Amino acid sequence: MKKKIKLPSMFQVSVVLSIFLALAFSFTTVFELPIQLALFISWFVIIGLGIKLGHSYKDLEHSIAKGIYNGMDAILILIAVGALVGTWIAGGIVPSLIYYGLKVISPKIFLLATLFICALTSIATGTSWGTAGTAGIAMMGIGQGLGIPLPLVAGAVLSGSYFGDKISPLSDSTVLTASMSGIDVMDHIKGMAPASIPGFLITCILFTITGLKYGGQNVDLGRIEMFMNALNSNFNISVFCFLPMLIIIALLAKRKPSLPVIAFGAFLGALWAVIFQGMDPVSALATLYNPFDISTGVDFVDNILGRGGISSMLGSIVIIIFGLGVGGLLDKIGLLEVIAKKFENWTTNTGRLATATVGISVLGNVFGSAMYVPLILTPKIMAKNYDELKVHRRVLSRNTEFGGTLTAGMVPWSDNGIFMAGILGVPTLQYLPYMWLAFTCLAITIIYGYMGKYQWIGEKVEFTNYDNNQEMEA
């Protein structure tokens, strides 16, 4: 006789999540062990609960594979971005960006310029990872040359990158959230605009004020000159080095698939390393896989540019694989569904609805370890509550996107947290306080909920992708 499958009790949910958090924090902060081990052990903690609830081991193992498969796009793009970063440094593309940036950007407006450059790049390309790995690294180099605290620069990079990512119709997360919420992509963007634009403007003001503080008397002009001389001595700095970046942005703006475009950009970087930097073809190709090897005698230049390559992403890839497996298991045993049911009787108004949706999305990042987890699960869990209160689905998609996308880089063991910390060279918990766009947008969307603004109550919902969602739920 087939064993009856049960949902976990709230006590069981609390125990499993407590063990998960204890493992994650103790391994990273107390024992200084790899977070990969904590995630791997968590698999078997969740599997143990799943078997107790009536699931077969085979089904639970399949859910791990399914979770990894659902996030495979992110893994493939991460591999391509690693290759691109390596060759764009070797080809002089990133060094040229840093050099000209130091030459033309005023220290007082540097943080604001970083925010805008990363936002525009991300809007055009639809990828926060690609933006952080190219324009973001360049801005980190410029910021280091100007003597501005790197966690602050990383906050500006991420605020701009995530703003563009979630507002761009080219973004995978934007398309996924809209689809799972059952609405059109442009309708989703329309729903985000009333909160995103004020949030971005407030973020601009904050970085402008902070930039005036750090861009004045604290700037060491000798440090800047040393940085520029080191770049000029080791690379052939040229405006022609911007061409691969312009080509890739143009291709992504035309909605060409991200993976082949980024991979093509990586090969362009290798070609530029041969043509403009005088590298032999074999060494140039090697930077696709290995970090760029540089020794300028200036430590902070070597730290910024001695990175990239697919091999530098292997640790992050393992973390993402384990994290995606955790997300697949949590979905299988219905853990987030149980948490959501606790909110059902509480979500009696639009303010509580917004708070609950954001909260569940954040939990999806914390315990699912990958951004795709909350973007897929939260709409499935919360759609009924929005429909009962006659709140338009674009509000569901907005709250899910804000809670899922904007906080993804805040979790040290999530796919975004690991990638951003690695690519920018700043630990997650150090840059987290400066992710001002995330804090402002989350606050605004919750305030709108309690005020009843931009909820579009009673407006007819056109379920553009609803049939697909039903198939996915089944």
Backbone torsions as a table, in degrees:
resi	resn	phi	psi	omega
1	MET	NA	134.0	-177.6
2	LYS	-71.5	132.2	-177.7
3	LYS	-70.5	135.7	-179.0
4	LYS	-71.9	133.2	-179.4
5	ILE	-91.8	130.3	-179.1
6	LYS	-114.6	157.3	170.5
7	LEU	-81.9	151.3	179.2
8	PRO	-68.1	149.6	174.0
9	SER	-77.2	165.0	179.8
10	MET	-63.9	-32.9	177.0
11	PHE	-64.2	-44.7	179.3
12	GLN	-64.0	-40.2	176.6
13	VAL	-59.3	-46.5	-178.4
14	SER	-62.1	-41.5	-179.0
15	VAL	-64.5	-48.0	-178.2
16	VAL	-62.9	-45.3	-179.0
17	LEU	-67.4	-35.1	177.9
18	SER	-65.7	-42.0	177.6
19	ILE	-63.0	-42.8	179.3
20	PHE	-58.7	-50.5	-178.8
21	LEU	-64.6	-39.8	179.2
22	ALA	-62.0	-42.6	177.7
23	LEU	-63.7	-48.1	-176.3
24	ALA	-60.9	-48.6	-176.5
25	PHE	-73.0	-41.6	-177.8
26	SER	-67.3	-39.7	-178.9
27	PHE	-66.3	-37.6	-174.5
28	THR	-87.6	-32.6	-173.1
29	THR	-108.4	-28.9	-176.3
30	VAL	-98.9	-55.8	-174.4
31	PHE	-91.1	-11.5	-177.8
32	GLU	54.2	43.3	175.5
33	LEU	-99.0	157.4	179.9
34	PRO	-61.6	138.3	177.6
35	ILE	-63.2	-23.4	177.8
36	GLN	-56.5	-39.2	-179.5
37	LEU	-66.3	-39.4	179.0
38	ALA	-63.2	-41.6	179.6
39	LEU	-68.3	-39.3	179.9
40	PHE	-64.0	-44.4	177.4
41	ILE	-63.2	-35.9	-179.8
42	SER	-61.4	-32.5	175.9
43	TRP	-50.4	-48.7	-171.7
44	PHE	-78.1	-25.3	172.3
45	VAL	-65.0	-45.5	-179.5
46	ILE	-70.9	-37.7	177.1
47	ILE	-60.9	-41.1	178.3
48	GLY	-59.4	-43.4	177.0
49	LEU	-66.1	-40.7	-179.7
50	GLY	-60.4	-42.3	178.5
51	ILE	-64.7	-40.6	177.9
52	LYS	-62.0	-32.1	-179.5
53	LEU	-81.7	-6.3	176.2
54	GLY	111.0	-1.2	177.3
55	HIS	-76.3	147.6	174.5
56	SER	-82.0	153.2	178.7
57	TYR	-59.9	-39.3	-178.0
58	LYS	-60.5	-42.8	179.1
59	ASP	-65.0	-39.0	179.6
60	LEU	-67.6	-39.9	176.3
61	GLU	-63.4	-39.5	178.3
62	HIS	-64.0	-36.0	179.8
63	SER	-66.6	-31.8	174.8
64	ILE	-63.6	-48.8	-179.6
65	ALA	-62.2	-39.1	179.7
66	LYS	-65.9	-42.0	178.6
67	GLY	-61.7	-42.2	178.6
68	ILE	-65.6	-41.8	179.6
69	TYR	-61.8	-41.4	-178.9
70	ASN	-63.1	-26.2	179.4
71	GLY	-103.7	11.9	-175.9
72	MET	-63.5	-30.3	177.2
73	ASP	-57.1	-43.4	-179.0
74	ALA	-64.2	-39.3	-179.6
75	ILE	-65.1	-44.6	-179.5
76	LEU	-64.7	-40.4	178.7
77	ILE	-67.2	-37.2	177.6
78	LEU	-60.6	-42.2	177.6
79	ILE	-61.2	-45.6	-179.1
80	ALA	-65.2	-40.6	179.3
81	VAL	-64.3	-39.6	176.9
82	GLY	-58.3	-44.8	178.1
83	ALA	-63.7	-41.8	-178.4
84	LEU	-63.9	-43.8	-179.5
85	VAL	-60.4	-44.2	-179.3
86	GLY	-60.8	-47.4	-176.6
87	THR	-76.8	-28.6	178.7
88	TRP	-72.7	-25.3	171.6
89	ILE	-75.4	-48.3	-179.7
90	ALA	-61.5	-35.5	-178.5
91	GLY	-80.4	-1.2	177.8
92	GLY	83.8	5.7	-177.2
93	ILE	-70.8	-53.4	178.0
94	VAL	-65.6	-45.5	176.9
95	PRO	-57.6	-38.0	178.8
96	SER	-67.1	-40.0	176.6
97	LEU	-59.7	-44.8	179.9
98	ILE	-65.2	-44.8	-177.0
99	TYR	-60.5	-52.1	-178.9
100	TYR	-69.5	-29.9	176.0
101	GLY	-64.4	-43.4	176.7
102	LEU	-63.1	-29.8	-175.8
103	LYS	-77.8	-35.9	-170.0
104	VAL	-112.0	-23.0	-175.8
105	ILE	-85.5	125.0	177.4
106	SER	-69.5	135.0	179.9
107	PRO	-55.4	-33.5	-176.2
108	LYS	-68.7	-28.7	-179.9
109	ILE	-109.3	13.0	-175.3
110	PHE	-59.1	-47.9	-177.1
111	LEU	-64.2	-40.4	177.3
112	LEU	-65.6	-41.8	178.1
113	ALA	-62.8	-39.9	177.6
114	THR	-60.3	-45.1	178.8
115	LEU	-58.5	-47.3	-176.8
116	PHE	-70.4	-43.4	-178.5
117	ILE	-61.7	-44.4	-179.7
118	CYS	-70.1	-35.7	177.6
119	ALA	-64.7	-46.4	-179.1
120	LEU	-65.7	-40.3	178.4
121	THR	-63.2	-42.5	-178.0
122	SER	-70.4	-37.2	176.5
123	ILE	-63.3	-42.7	-177.3
124	ALA	-69.8	-35.1	-175.1
125	THR	-100.5	-24.6	-179.2
126	GLY	76.4	17.3	-179.0
127	THR	-136.6	119.7	177.0
128	SER	-72.5	-34.5	-179.7
129	TRP	-66.6	-46.5	178.6
130	GLY	-62.7	-37.3	178.9
131	THR	-66.2	-46.4	-179.7
132	ALA	-64.5	-34.5	-177.2
133	GLY	-78.5	-10.6	-179.7
134	THR	-121.1	-80.0	179.2
135	ALA	-60.7	-36.1	-178.2
136	GLY	-63.1	-46.3	178.3
137	ILE	-62.0	-40.6	179.0
138	ALA	-61.3	-43.9	-178.8
139	MET	-68.6	-33.4	175.5
140	MET	-63.5	-40.2	178.0
141	GLY	-64.5	-43.2	179.1
142	ILE	-64.4	-44.0	180.0
143	GLY	-60.8	-40.4	178.2
144	GLN	-65.2	-39.8	177.3
145	GLY	-63.2	-33.6	-179.6
146	LEU	-83.4	-8.0	179.8
147	GLY	79.5	20.6	178.6
148	ILE	-87.1	136.9	-178.8
149	PRO	-52.6	128.2	-174.9
150	LEU	-64.5	-35.5	175.3
151	PRO	-58.8	-35.3	177.8
152	LEU	-68.2	-42.5	177.3
153	VAL	-63.2	-43.4	178.8
154	ALA	-60.4	-37.4	177.1
155	GLY	-61.8	-39.6	177.9
156	ALA	-69.5	-41.3	177.5
157	VAL	-59.2	-47.5	-176.4
158	LEU	-71.2	-37.6	177.9
159	SER	-60.9	-44.3	177.8
160	GLY	-68.5	-42.7	-177.6
161	SER	-63.1	-44.8	-178.1
162	TYR	-74.5	-30.4	176.1
163	PHE	-62.1	-49.0	-179.8
164	GLY	-65.0	-39.6	-178.5
165	ASP	-59.8	-45.4	-173.5
166	LYS	-85.7	-14.5	179.9
167	ILE	-99.9	-8.5	-176.7
168	SER	-88.7	131.7	175.7
169	PRO	-69.1	-8.6	178.4
170	LEU	-87.2	-10.2	-173.8
171	SER	-75.8	135.5	176.9
172	ASP	-62.3	-40.6	-178.6
173	SER	-66.9	-37.0	178.0
174	THR	-64.6	-46.3	-179.9
175	VAL	-64.9	-43.0	-178.5
176	LEU	-64.0	-46.3	-178.5
177	THR	-63.3	-43.7	178.6
178	ALA	-61.8	-44.9	-179.0
179	SER	-62.3	-46.3	-178.6
180	MET	-68.0	-24.7	178.5
181	SER	-88.4	-6.5	176.4
182	GLY	79.7	28.8	-179.8
183	ILE	-131.3	168.8	178.1
184	ASP	-73.7	150.5	-178.3
185	VAL	-58.4	-45.0	-178.6
186	MET	-68.4	-30.1	175.1
187	ASP	-67.2	-37.7	176.8
188	HIS	-62.6	-45.1	179.7
189	ILE	-65.6	-37.8	175.9
190	LYS	-59.4	-39.6	179.6
191	GLY	-68.5	-32.0	-178.4
192	MET	-80.6	-28.7	-172.2
193	ALA	-54.6	-45.1	-177.7
194	PRO	-60.6	-23.2	177.4
195	ALA	-100.3	-35.6	-176.8
196	SER	-67.1	-43.6	-175.7
197	ILE	-67.2	-50.0	175.6
198	PRO	-60.5	-38.5	178.7
199	GLY	-61.7	-40.7	178.9
200	PHE	-67.2	-40.6	179.7
201	LEU	-64.3	-41.7	177.6
202	ILE	-63.2	-41.5	178.8
203	THR	-62.7	-39.3	176.3
204	CYS	-59.2	-44.4	-179.3
205	ILE	-63.0	-44.7	-178.7
206	LEU	-62.4	-44.2	-179.6
207	PHE	-72.5	-28.8	176.0
208	THR	-66.4	-47.9	180.0
209	ILE	-62.0	-44.5	-179.8
210	THR	-66.6	-37.4	179.0
211	GLY	-63.3	-36.4	178.1
212	LEU	-63.8	-32.3	179.9
213	LYS	-71.3	-44.9	-174.8
214	TYR	-90.1	-14.8	-175.6
215	GLY	-97.1	10.7	-178.7
216	GLY	-98.5	-111.9	-174.0
217	GLN	-70.3	-14.1	-176.1
218	ASN	-79.7	-9.7	-176.1
219	VAL	-73.9	126.5	178.8
220	ASP	-97.3	102.4	-176.6
221	LEU	-66.2	-30.7	177.5
222	GLY	-66.1	-36.6	177.7
223	ARG	-64.7	-42.3	178.9
224	ILE	-62.3	-45.2	-179.2
225	GLU	-63.5	-39.4	178.7
226	MET	-63.2	-42.0	179.3
227	PHE	-62.2	-48.2	-178.1
228	MET	-65.5	-39.0	178.4
229	ASN	-64.6	-39.1	178.9
230	ALA	-64.2	-40.2	178.3
231	LEU	-66.2	-44.7	-177.0
232	ASN	-66.5	-31.4	-178.4
233	SER	-77.4	-25.9	-173.0
234	ASN	-108.4	-10.3	-179.3
235	PHE	-137.4	153.3	171.6
236	ASN	-87.3	94.2	-176.8
237	ILE	-74.9	128.4	-176.9
238	SER	-156.6	148.5	176.0
239	VAL	-68.1	-20.8	177.7
240	PHE	-66.3	-19.2	178.2
241	CYS	-70.4	-12.9	177.7
242	PHE	-79.9	-15.5	-173.1
243	LEU	-58.6	-47.0	178.7
244	PRO	-57.8	-38.7	179.4
245	MET	-63.6	-43.0	179.6
246	LEU	-65.3	-38.1	178.7
247	ILE	-64.0	-45.8	-177.7
248	ILE	-66.5	-42.9	178.2
249	ILE	-61.2	-41.5	179.8
250	ALA	-64.0	-42.2	-179.8
251	LEU	-66.2	-42.4	178.9
252	LEU	-68.2	-35.7	177.8
253	ALA	-65.0	-25.6	176.3
254	LYS	-86.5	11.1	175.7
255	ARG	65.4	33.6	172.5
256	LYS	-75.4	152.1	-177.3
257	PRO	-57.8	135.9	-173.2
258	SER	-62.2	-46.6	-172.8
259	LEU	-60.0	-54.5	179.8
260	PRO	-65.9	-31.9	179.8
261	VAL	-67.4	-46.5	179.6
262	ILE	-64.7	-40.6	177.3
263	ALA	-62.7	-40.5	176.1
264	PHE	-61.7	-40.2	177.1
265	GLY	-61.2	-36.8	178.5
266	ALA	-64.6	-42.5	179.0
267	PHE	-69.0	-33.4	173.9
268	LEU	-61.8	-40.1	178.2
269	GLY	-60.7	-42.0	177.8
270	ALA	-63.6	-39.7	178.0
271	LEU	-63.3	-41.7	179.0
272	TRP	-65.5	-33.4	177.8
273	ALA	-63.5	-35.8	178.9
274	VAL	-74.4	-47.5	-173.3
275	ILE	-73.6	-47.9	-171.5
276	PHE	-98.5	-26.0	-177.0
277	GLN	-106.3	-3.7	175.4
278	GLY	72.7	19.7	177.8
279	MET	-76.1	150.2	173.9
280	ASP	-75.4	151.8	-173.4
281	PRO	-55.6	-38.3	-178.7
282	VAL	-66.1	-45.0	178.9
283	SER	-64.7	-37.6	178.6
284	ALA	-64.7	-43.8	177.7
285	LEU	-64.9	-32.4	-179.3
286	ALA	-62.2	-27.6	-179.8
287	THR	-71.9	-10.5	171.5
288	LEU	-64.8	-32.2	-175.3
289	TYR	-108.8	-41.2	-175.8
290	ASN	-99.9	149.2	175.5
291	PRO	-58.1	147.0	179.0
292	PHE	-66.2	129.4	-176.9
293	ASP	-94.5	117.9	-178.2
294	ILE	-141.6	142.3	176.6
295	SER	-142.9	95.1	-177.0
296	THR	-94.8	-13.6	-173.4
297	GLY	88.7	-5.8	176.8
298	VAL	-112.7	109.2	-170.5
299	ASP	-56.4	-45.6	-174.3
300	PHE	-71.4	-22.7	173.5
301	VAL	-72.3	-44.3	179.8
302	ASP	-63.5	-36.8	-179.7
303	ASN	-67.3	-38.2	-179.1
304	ILE	-72.8	-40.3	-171.9
305	LEU	-99.7	-12.4	179.6
306	GLY	-85.9	63.4	-175.5
307	ARG	-152.4	-173.2	177.6
308	GLY	92.7	-179.6	-178.1
309	GLY	90.7	150.1	-178.9
310	ILE	-59.5	-38.5	-176.5
311	SER	-61.5	-29.1	180.0
312	SER	-70.1	-15.0	-178.4
313	MET	-97.9	-4.2	-172.6
314	LEU	-62.3	-41.2	177.7
315	GLY	-61.9	-41.9	178.6
316	SER	-65.8	-37.5	180.0
317	ILE	-63.6	-41.8	178.7
318	VAL	-63.0	-42.0	178.5
319	ILE	-61.1	-44.4	-178.8
320	ILE	-64.5	-40.9	178.6
321	ILE	-60.9	-47.8	178.9
322	PHE	-64.3	-40.4	179.6
323	GLY	-65.0	-41.1	177.4
324	LEU	-63.9	-36.0	176.4
325	GLY	-64.0	-41.8	176.1
326	VAL	-60.0	-44.2	178.8
327	GLY	-61.0	-42.1	178.0
328	GLY	-62.0	-40.7	179.0
329	LEU	-67.1	-43.2	179.7
330	LEU	-62.1	-39.0	177.2
331	ASP	-64.9	-41.5	-177.3
332	LYS	-64.0	-45.0	-176.5
333	ILE	-83.7	-5.4	175.3
334	GLY	78.1	28.1	-175.4
335	LEU	-64.5	-49.2	179.4
336	LEU	-67.2	-29.9	177.1
337	GLU	-62.4	-39.5	178.4
338	VAL	-64.9	-43.2	178.0
339	ILE	-61.3	-42.4	-178.9
340	ALA	-63.3	-37.2	-179.7
341	LYS	-63.2	-29.0	177.3
342	LYS	-67.6	-22.3	-179.5
343	PHE	-88.5	-14.6	-171.0
344	GLU	-56.3	-47.8	-178.8
345	ASN	-77.4	-15.5	-178.8
346	TRP	-88.1	-28.6	-175.6
347	THR	-81.5	70.0	-176.7
348	THR	-94.4	-7.2	177.2
349	ASN	-144.5	171.5	-173.5
350	THR	-69.2	-26.2	177.5
351	GLY	-68.0	-47.6	178.2
352	ARG	-66.7	-32.9	179.0
353	LEU	-63.8	-44.6	178.5
354	ALA	-64.1	-44.2	-179.5
355	THR	-61.3	-44.8	-179.2
356	ALA	-64.9	-42.2	-178.5
357	THR	-64.4	-46.5	177.8
358	VAL	-62.0	-43.0	-178.9
359	GLY	-62.0	-43.9	179.5
360	ILE	-66.3	-37.8	178.1
361	SER	-64.0	-42.4	177.7
362	VAL	-62.7	-43.4	177.8
363	LEU	-61.6	-35.2	177.3
364	GLY	-61.0	-38.2	176.5
365	ASN	-70.6	-42.1	-176.2
366	VAL	-66.0	-44.7	-174.3
367	PHE	-100.5	-18.6	176.9
368	GLY	-92.1	-17.7	174.1
369	SER	62.3	14.7	179.2
370	ALA	-154.8	140.7	-174.6
371	MET	-61.9	-31.4	-177.0
372	TYR	-64.2	-26.3	-176.1
373	VAL	-60.7	-56.2	178.5
374	PRO	-66.8	-32.3	-178.5
375	LEU	-67.0	-28.4	177.6
376	ILE	-89.6	-45.1	-171.8
377	LEU	-78.8	-38.9	-175.0
378	THR	-60.4	-47.9	177.0
379	PRO	-60.8	-37.8	179.3
380	LYS	-63.6	-37.7	-177.5
381	ILE	-77.4	-39.4	-168.9
382	MET	-100.1	-9.5	-174.5
383	ALA	-55.9	-41.8	-178.6
384	LYS	-58.9	-41.0	-178.9
385	ASN	-64.3	-39.6	178.9
386	TYR	-67.2	-42.6	-179.4
387	ASP	-64.3	-37.5	-179.4
388	GLU	-67.4	-34.5	177.4
389	LEU	-89.2	2.1	179.3
390	LYS	59.3	32.7	175.2
391	VAL	-88.8	134.3	-175.1
392	HIS	-61.2	145.5	-179.0
393	ARG	-63.4	-19.9	178.2
394	ARG	-68.2	-22.8	174.8
395	VAL	-73.5	-38.8	174.3
396	LEU	-59.2	-46.6	-178.2
397	SER	-67.2	-37.3	178.7
398	ARG	-63.8	-50.5	-177.8
399	ASN	-64.5	-35.8	177.2
400	THR	-67.3	-44.3	-179.5
401	GLU	-62.9	-45.5	-179.6
402	PHE	-63.8	-48.1	-178.7
403	GLY	-69.1	-34.0	-176.2
404	GLY	-87.6	-48.2	-175.6
405	THR	-80.1	-48.2	-172.9
406	LEU	-69.6	-24.9	-179.7
407	THR	-98.6	-2.7	-176.6
408	ALA	-60.4	-37.7	-179.1
409	GLY	-78.3	-2.8	-178.6
410	MET	-89.3	-14.9	-176.2
411	VAL	-94.5	116.5	-173.3
412	PRO	-59.7	-26.5	-177.4
413	TRP	-104.7	8.9	178.4
414	SER	-85.5	167.1	179.7
415	ASP	-58.5	-45.7	-179.2
416	ASN	-69.6	-41.7	-179.4
417	GLY	-61.3	-44.1	179.5
418	ILE	-65.9	-45.3	-177.7
419	PHE	-63.9	-49.6	-175.5
420	MET	-65.1	-40.7	178.6
421	ALA	-63.6	-41.2	-179.0
422	GLY	-69.3	-43.9	-174.2
423	ILE	-75.0	-32.2	-178.5
424	LEU	-94.0	-13.8	177.6
425	GLY	74.9	23.6	179.1
426	VAL	-129.7	127.0	179.6
427	PRO	-57.8	147.1	-175.3
428	THR	-54.2	-47.7	-175.5
429	LEU	-69.6	-16.0	176.7
430	GLN	-82.3	-38.3	179.9
431	TYR	-86.6	-17.9	-175.7
432	LEU	-51.5	-45.9	-178.0
433	PRO	-61.7	-16.3	-176.6
434	TYR	-103.5	9.2	175.1
435	MET	-82.2	66.5	-169.4
436	TRP	-68.0	-29.7	178.1
437	LEU	-62.4	-41.7	-179.8
438	ALA	-61.3	-47.0	-177.6
439	PHE	-64.8	-42.5	-177.8
440	THR	-68.5	-43.7	-179.2
441	CYS	-66.3	-40.3	178.1
442	LEU	-63.6	-43.1	179.2
443	ALA	-63.2	-43.5	-177.5
444	ILE	-64.6	-44.6	-176.6
445	THR	-67.9	-32.9	176.5
446	ILE	-72.0	-40.6	176.8
447	ILE	-61.7	-43.2	176.3
448	TYR	-56.9	-39.1	179.3
449	GLY	-60.6	-47.1	-178.8
450	TYR	-72.1	-27.3	176.9
451	MET	-83.4	-15.5	-176.9
452	GLY	76.7	18.8	-179.1
453	LYS	-91.9	144.4	177.5
454	TYR	52.5	44.5	175.9
455	GLN	-105.1	-16.6	178.0
456	TRP	49.8	47.6	-176.7
457	ILE	-66.7	131.1	176.6
458	GLY	84.9	-10.7	178.7
459	GLU	-69.6	136.0	-176.9
460	LYS	-63.3	134.7	179.9
461	VAL	-98.0	125.8	173.7
462	GLU	-92.4	106.8	-175.6
463	PHE	-78.7	77.3	-174.9
464	THR	-56.0	-46.0	-175.6
465	ASN	-114.4	19.0	-171.3
466	TYR	-62.4	-37.1	180.0
467	ASP	-62.0	-39.3	178.4
468	ASN	-64.2	-39.4	-179.8
469	ASN	-64.4	-39.2	-179.7
470	GLN	-62.6	-38.3	178.7
471	GLU	-65.2	-38.9	-178.6
472	MET	-69.0	-38.3	178.6
473	GLU	-65.4	-36.4	-179.3
474	ALA	-68.6	NA	NA
